[in-house]
Amino acid sequence: MQLEILTPEKKIYSGDVYGVQMPGISGSFEVLEKHAPMIAALQEGKLKVLKDRLNGEASFFQIQSGFVEVLNEKVTVLIEGALPL
């Protein structure tokens, strides 16, 4: 699936992934391939990008609050800011 992480200033990440773990306002959750459409609010915390299922490659970002939209195998994360970890 396609993942985009966007802030008001710039695009932080764009690429194909098999999953992403996010800090929701009611607790952390994970979105994997073929996930049902959804919109959720995010709180400040750690976001994990699951890049490669075979070797376990992942990237981490410390994010500020925002929202995520999942629709048609595309995950769009709209946040106030992020720092790579």
N, C-alpha and C positions, 0 to 999 in steps of 0.2 A: 504494500500500500504506500501511498505518497504522504509524506509528512512535511508541513511547513510550520516554522516557528517564527512569528512576526511580532515586532515591537513598533511603536509609532515612528521610530527613527530608521529601522532597517530590518532586513530579513536575517535572522540568526541562523536558521538551518533550513535546508530543502534537500530532500532525497527520498529514496526508497528504503523502507524499513519493514520489519515484520511485527513491530509492536512499540508501544510507548507507555510508560508508567508516569502518572501525574498526581499532584497533591490537590485533590478536590476539597471543597469546603466542608464536606461531610466525611472526609477520609480519603486516603490514596486509592487509586483505581488504575486498571490497565486496559488498554484498547489493543486488540490483536486484529489480524487480517479478517475480513468478512464480518466486522462488527456491525451491529444494527445502527442506524442513524441516531444521533443524539447531540445535544448541546448541554454543556455543564460549566459551572463556575469553578475557577481555580483559586487557590490561596497561595501565599508565598511558601516556597519549599523546593525540594529537589525533583527535577524531571529527568527520567531515564529514557534514552532513545535506544531501542533494541534493533541494532543494525543487521547482524548476521547470525542466523540461527545455528549454523554449523560450528563456528568457533567462539560463539558467545560475545562477539564484539559489541560494545555499547559506548554511548557518550552520555555525559551528565551535564546538566545545567542547573544553576540556582536561579529560580524564576520569581518574579513578583506576581501579584494577582492578575487575573484575566479570565479568559473563557476559552473553551475548546469546542470545535464543531467536527463531528464525524459524519461523512456523507459520501457514498459511492466510492469506497476504498481510498478516500482522502481525509486526512486529519489536519485541521488548521488550528493552530494554537495562537491566540491573540493575547499578548501579555504586555504589561507596562515596561518590563525590562528583564534582562537575563545576563548571567555571567557563566561562561564555560567553566566546568570543574575538572 
